[in-house]
Amino acid sequence: MQIIVNGKTKELEEETLLADLVNELGYAESSVAVVIDGRLWPRSKWNQKLLVDGQCLEFVSPMQGG
């Protein structure tokens, strides 16, 4: 299946959990937020969210400032 991650197409196995993708991309230990198709997914649900073909994911880092 294919998904879009930060604007780039990525091939994944079927039945891929969001938590597994986060680990694969090296974001597991960082402070990132994940937005899937415009919806923010809380870290507490990453182990429950199965990704599906065609989804668009954005990994964003919090910024400070004003």
Secondary structure, DSSP 4 states (H G I P E B T S, - for coil): -EEEETTEEEE--TT-BHHHHHHHTT-TTS--EEEETTEEE-GGGTTT-B--TT-EEEEE------
